[in-house]
Amino acid sequence: MRSKISQLEEALAGTFDDHHAFLCRQIIAHIDFCDQTIAELTQEIIEGLGDFGPANAILCSIPG
């Protein structure tokens, strides 16, 4: 990467205006929503396993 420092600097030079900030906030909000949804679905699956929770833990411990 050191040989491309000048190219990287050129690529990073520019403006970051309100529109870019708006888009970044939207993307971050969407990522947060997806993370929350995954957490809720994971909890629902764990609760749905019921008595199979210990068996699932053993299965998940198998590599590969």
N, CA, C and O atoms as CSV, one atom per row, in Angstrom:
chain,resi,resn,atom,element,x,y,z
A,1,MET,N,N,0.811,-1.189,0.000
A,1,MET,CA,C,0.000,0.000,0.000
A,1,MET,C,C,0.864,1.267,0.000
A,1,MET,O,O,0.435,2.315,-0.482
A,2,ARG,N,N,2.061,1.166,0.533
A,2,ARG,CA,C,2.896,2.365,0.607
A,2,ARG,C,C,3.174,2.931,-0.781
A,2,ARG,O,O,3.292,4.145,-0.946
A,3,SER,N,N,3.278,2.069,-1.763
A,3,SER,CA,C,3.553,2.564,-3.116
A,3,SER,C,C,2.364,3.321,-3.699
A,3,SER,O,O,2.503,4.025,-4.700
A,4,LYS,N,N,1.198,3.178,-3.076
A,4,LYS,CA,C,-0.012,3.817,-3.593
A,4,LYS,C,C,-0.497,4.963,-2.713
A,4,LYS,O,O,-1.647,5.387,-2.831
A,5,ILE,N,N,0.358,5.467,-1.838
A,5,ILE,CA,C,-0.063,6.537,-0.923
A,5,ILE,C,C,-0.578,7.749,-1.689
A,5,ILE,O,O,-1.604,8.321,-1.320
A,6,SER,N,N,0.104,8.142,-2.730
A,6,SER,CA,C,-0.349,9.320,-3.477
A,6,SER,C,C,-1.712,9.064,-4.120
A,6,SER,O,O,-2.552,9.963,-4.165
A,7,GLN,N,N,-1.934,7.865,-4.608
A,7,GLN,CA,C,-3.233,7.530,-5.198
A,7,GLN,C,C,-4.325,7.506,-4.126
A,7,GLN,O,O,-5.450,7.944,-4.367
A,8,LEU,N,N,-3.987,6.996,-2.953
A,8,LEU,CA,C,-4.962,6.975,-1.862
A,8,LEU,C,C,-5.312,8.394,-1.418
A,8,LEU,O,O,-6.482,8.704,-1.196
A,9,GLU,N,N,-4.316,9.245,-1.289
A,9,GLU,CA,C,-4.573,10.635,-0.902
A,9,GLU,C,C,-5.469,11.320,-1.921
A,9,GLU,O,O,-6.377,12.067,-1.557
A,10,GLU,N,N,-5.210,11.062,-3.200
A,10,GLU,CA,C,-6.026,11.669,-4.254
A,10,GLU,C,C,-7.458,11.151,-4.181
A,10,GLU,O,O,-8.407,11.915,-4.359
A,11,ALA,N,N,-7.615,9.854,-3.918
A,11,ALA,CA,C,-8.955,9.268,-3.846
A,11,ALA,C,C,-9.734,9.809,-2.653
A,11,ALA,O,O,-10.956,9.945,-2.720
A,12,LEU,N,N,-9.034,10.119,-1.559
A,12,LEU,CA,C,-9.710,10.600,-0.354
A,12,LEU,C,C,-9.925,12.106,-0.351
A,12,LEU,O,O,-10.672,12.622,0.480
A,13,ALA,N,N,-9.283,12.811,-1.265
A,13,ALA,CA,C,-9.455,14.265,-1.340
A,13,ALA,C,C,-10.810,14.575,-1.960
A,13,ALA,O,O,-11.268,13.867,-2.857
A,14,GLY,N,N,-11.433,15.612,-1.490
A,14,GLY,CA,C,-12.721,15.999,-2.048
A,14,GLY,C,C,-13.579,16.651,-1.000
A,14,GLY,O,O,-13.088,17.149,0.012
A,15,THR,N,N,-14.861,16.642,-1.253
A,15,THR,CA,C,-15.774,17.282,-0.324
A,15,THR,C,C,-16.721,16.254,0.271
A,15,THR,O,O,-17.091,15.269,-0.368
A,16,PHE,N,N,-17.091,16.508,1.487
A,16,PHE,CA,C,-18.069,15.699,2.197
A,16,PHE,C,C,-19.110,16.677,2.695
A,16,PHE,O,O,-18.948,17.310,3.738
A,17,ASP,N,N,-20.189,16.788,1.926
A,17,ASP,CA,C,-21.181,17.809,2.257
A,17,ASP,C,C,-22.372,17.222,3.007
A,17,ASP,O,O,-22.355,16.063,3.421
A,18,ASP,N,N,-23.396,18.038,3.172
A,18,ASP,CA,C,-24.579,17.624,3.924
A,18,ASP,C,C,-25.256,16.396,3.320
A,18,ASP,O,O,-25.778,15.547,4.043
A,19,HIS,N,N,-25.244,16.311,2.009
A,19,HIS,CA,C,-25.869,15.168,1.338
A,19,HIS,C,C,-25.146,13.871,1.720
A,19,HIS,O,O,-25.791,12.860,2.000
A,20,HIS,N,N,-23.827,13.899,1.730
A,20,HIS,CA,C,-23.063,12.712,2.103
A,20,HIS,C,C,-23.313,12.348,3.570
A,20,HIS,O,O,-23.442,11.171,3.906
A,21,ALA,N,N,-23.381,13.344,4.426
A,21,ALA,CA,C,-23.660,13.095,5.837
A,21,ALA,C,C,-25.042,12.469,6.010
A,21,ALA,O,O,-25.219,11.549,6.808
A,22,PHE,N,N,-26.019,12.974,5.254
A,22,PHE,CA,C,-27.374,12.418,5.294
A,22,PHE,C,C,-27.360,10.950,4.886
A,22,PHE,O,O,-27.966,10.111,5.553
A,23,LEU,N,N,-26.672,10.641,3.796
A,23,LEU,CA,C,-26.605,9.257,3.327
A,23,LEU,C,C,-25.913,8.356,4.357
A,23,LEU,O,O,-26.352,7.230,4.591
A,24,CYS,N,N,-24.844,8.844,4.964
A,24,CYS,CA,C,-24.146,8.063,5.984
A,24,CYS,C,C,-25.052,7.790,7.173
A,24,CYS,O,O,-25.064,6.678,7.701
A,25,ARG,N,N,-25.815,8.798,7.602
A,25,ARG,CA,C,-26.744,8.595,8.717
A,25,ARG,C,C,-27.809,7.561,8.359
A,25,ARG,O,O,-28.172,6.730,9.191
A,26,GLN,N,N,-28.305,7.607,7.135
A,26,GLN,CA,C,-29.306,6.639,6.691
A,26,GLN,C,C,-28.734,5.224,6.678
A,26,GLN,O,O,-29.392,4.281,7.119
A,27,ILE,N,N,-27.529,5.079,6.182
A,27,ILE,CA,C,-26.893,3.760,6.115
A,27,ILE,C,C,-26.633,3.224,7.518
A,27,ILE,O,O,-26.883,2.050,7.792
A,28,ILE,N,N,-26.136,4.076,8.403
A,28,ILE,CA,C,-25.870,3.652,9.781
A,28,ILE,C,C,-27.172,3.267,10.482
A,28,ILE,O,O,-27.209,2.286,11.225
A,29,ALA,N,N,-28.227,4.023,10.252
A,29,ALA,CA,C,-29.526,3.700,10.847
A,29,ALA,C,C,-30.025,2.351,10.333
A,29,ALA,O,O,-30.597,1.570,11.093
A,30,HIS,N,N,-29.813,2.080,9.063
A,30,HIS,CA,C,-30.241,0.799,8.492
A,30,HIS,C,C,-29.430,-0.351,9.084
A,30,HIS,O,O,-29.984,-1.408,9.384
A,31,ILE,N,N,-28.133,-0.154,9.254
A,31,ILE,CA,C,-27.291,-1.184,9.865
A,31,ILE,C,C,-27.745,-1.441,11.300
A,31,ILE,O,O,-27.829,-2.592,11.729
A,32,ASP,N,N,-28.036,-0.373,12.043
A,32,ASP,CA,C,-28.528,-0.529,13.416
A,32,ASP,C,C,-29.839,-1.308,13.437
A,32,ASP,O,O,-30.038,-2.173,14.289
A,33,PHE,N,N,-30.734,-0.998,12.496
A,33,PHE,CA,C,-32.007,-1.717,12.398
A,33,PHE,C,C,-31.768,-3.193,12.121
A,33,PHE,O,O,-32.389,-4.051,12.748
A,34,CYS,N,N,-30.874,-3.493,11.190
A,34,CYS,CA,C,-30.573,-4.892,10.860
A,34,CYS,C,C,-29.975,-5.614,12.059
A,34,CYS,O,O,-30.336,-6.759,12.334
A,35,ASP,N,N,-29.064,-4.959,12.775
A,35,ASP,CA,C,-28.475,-5.566,13.971
A,35,ASP,C,C,-29.542,-5.876,15.016
A,35,ASP,O,O,-29.534,-6.949,15.619
A,36,GLN,N,N,-30.453,-4.942,15.226
A,36,GLN,CA,C,-31.525,-5.147,16.198
A,36,GLN,C,C,-32.437,-6.288,15.765
A,36,GLN,O,O,-32.836,-7.113,16.588
A,37,THR,N,N,-32.766,-6.338,14.481
A,37,THR,CA,C,-33.619,-7.404,13.961
A,37,THR,C,C,-32.957,-8.762,14.128
A,37,THR,O,O,-33.613,-9.729,14.515
A,38,ILE,N,N,-31.669,-8.843,13.841
A,38,ILE,CA,C,-30.936,-10.095,14.009
A,38,ILE,C,C,-30.949,-10.520,15.472
A,38,ILE,O,O,-31.147,-11.697,15.774
A,39,ALA,N,N,-30.741,-9.574,16.380
A,39,ALA,CA,C,-30.749,-9.892,17.813
A,39,ALA,C,C,-32.120,-10.411,18.247
A,39,ALA,O,O,-32.201,-11.372,19.012
A,40,GLU,N,N,-33.192,-9.788,17.767
A,40,GLU,CA,C,-34.536,-10.223,18.120
A,40,GLU,C,C,-34.837,-11.605,17.545
A,40,GLU,O,O,-35.422,-12.445,18.228
A,41,LEU,N,N,-34.446,-11.843,16.305
A,41,LEU,CA,C,-34.667,-13.155,15.697
A,41,LEU,C,C,-33.851,-14.237,16.401
A,41,LEU,O,O,-34.331,-15.354,16.594
A,42,THR,N,N,-32.632,-13.909,16.779
A,42,THR,CA,C,-31.797,-14.864,17.498
A,42,THR,C,C,-32.443,-15.244,18.822
A,42,THR,O,O,-32.477,-16.419,19.187
A,43,GLN,N,N,-32.953,-14.255,19.538
A,43,GLN,CA,C,-33.632,-14.524,20.800
A,43,GLN,C,C,-34.866,-15.388,20.577
A,43,GLN,O,O,-35.124,-16.309,21.353
A,44,GLU,N,N,-35.618,-15.108,19.546
A,44,GLU,CA,C,-36.814,-15.893,19.233
A,44,GLU,C,C,-36.448,-17.350,18.931
A,44,GLU,O,O,-37.147,-18.271,19.355
A,45,ILE,N,N,-35.366,-17.548,18.209
A,45,ILE,CA,C,-34.913,-18.907,17.891
A,45,ILE,C,C,-34.482,-19.626,19.162
A,45,ILE,O,O,-34.826,-20.790,19.370
A,46,ILE,N,N,-33.724,-18.929,20.018
A,46,ILE,CA,C,-33.259,-19.535,21.273
A,46,ILE,C,C,-34.454,-19.951,22.126
A,46,ILE,O,O,-34.473,-21.047,22.687
A,47,GLU,N,N,-35.444,-19.077,22.221
A,47,GLU,CA,C,-36.642,-19.408,22.997
A,47,GLU,C,C,-37.414,-20.556,22.360
A,47,GLU,O,O,-37.987,-21.386,23.065
A,48,GLY,N,N,-37.432,-20.608,21.027
A,48,GLY,CA,C,-38.145,-21.670,20.322
A,48,GLY,C,C,-37.485,-23.032,20.448
A,48,GLY,O,O,-38.137,-24.058,20.255
A,49,LEU,N,N,-36.202,-23.050,20.768
A,49,LEU,CA,C,-35.503,-24.330,20.917
A,49,LEU,C,C,-35.988,-25.099,22.145
A,49,LEU,O,O,-35.961,-26.330,22.178
A,50,GLY,N,N,-36.428,-24.350,23.145
A,50,GLY,CA,C,-36.958,-24.996,24.350
A,50,GLY,C,C,-35.994,-26.000,24.941
A,50,GLY,O,O,-34.861,-25.661,25.284
A,51,ASP,N,N,-36.448,-27.243,25.061
A,51,ASP,CA,C,-35.643,-28.308,25.675
A,51,ASP,C,C,-34.467,-28.738,24.807
A,51,ASP,O,O,-33.590,-29.468,25.271
A,52,PHE,N,N,-34.440,-28.297,23.562
A,52,PHE,CA,C,-33.347,-28.685,22.666
A,52,PHE,C,C,-32.144,-27.745,22.760
A,52,PHE,O,O,-31.174,-27.908,22.020
A,53,GLY,N,N,-32.199,-26.763,23.663
A,53,GLY,CA,C,-31.105,-25.806,23.825
A,53,GLY,C,C,-29.764,-26.466,24.095
A,53,GLY,O,O,-28.784,-26.144,23.422
A,54,PRO,N,N,-29.684,-27.394,25.073
A,54,PRO,CA,C,-28.396,-28.054,25.328
A,54,PRO,C,C,-27.889,-28.854,24.123
A,54,PRO,O,O,-26.693,-28.847,23.835
A,55,ALA,N,N,-28.792,-29.539,23.424
A,55,ALA,CA,C,-28.395,-30.307,22.245
A,55,ALA,C,C,-27.877,-29.363,21.160
A,55,ALA,O,O,-26.906,-29.671,20.468
A,56,ASN,N,N,-28.529,-28.222,21.020
A,56,ASN,CA,C,-28.091,-27.233,20.031
A,56,ASN,C,C,-26.706,-26.715,20.371
A,56,ASN,O,O,-25.882,-26.523,19.477
A,57,ALA,N,N,-26.436,-26.484,21.652
A,57,ALA,CA,C,-25.117,-26.002,22.072
A,57,ALA,C,C,-24.038,-27.005,21.705
A,57,ALA,O,O,-22.951,-26.624,21.273
A,58,ILE,N,N,-24.335,-28.278,21.876
A,58,ILE,CA,C,-23.371,-29.332,21.515
A,58,ILE,C,C,-23.149,-29.338,20.009
A,58,ILE,O,O,-22.012,-29.417,19.546
A,59,LEU,N,N,-24.235,-29.254,19.245
A,59,LEU,CA,C,-24.110,-29.242,17.785
A,59,LEU,C,C,-23.303,-28.038,17.298
A,59,LEU,O,O,-22.492,-28.160,16.380
A,60,CYS,N,N,-23.526,-26.889,17.910
A,60,CYS,CA,C,-22.828,-25.676,17.497
A,60,CYS,C,C,-21.343,-25.708,17.875
A,60,CYS,O,O,-20.548,-24.952,17.316
A,61,SER,N,N,-20.968,-26.571,18.813
A,61,SER,CA,C,-19.574,-26.646,19.222
A,61,SER,C,C,-18.740,-27.499,18.275
A,61,SER,O,O,-17.512,-27.509,18.373
A,62,ILE,N,N,-19.393,-28.217,17.356
A,62,ILE,CA,C,-18.672,-29.060,16.405
A,62,ILE,C,C,-18.051,-28.174,15.329
A,62,ILE,O,O,-18.761,-27.413,14.671
A,63,PRO,N,N,-16.731,-28.265,15.142
A,63,PRO,CA,C,-16.093,-27.426,14.109
A,63,PRO,C,C,-16.523,-27.840,12.698
A,63,PRO,O,O,-16.794,-29.006,12.412
A,64,GLY,N,N,-16.569,-26.829,11.841
A,64,GLY,CA,C,-16.871,-27.085,10.428
A,64,GLY,C,C,-18.314,-27.118,10.190
A,64,GLY,O,O,-18.748,-27.322,9.056
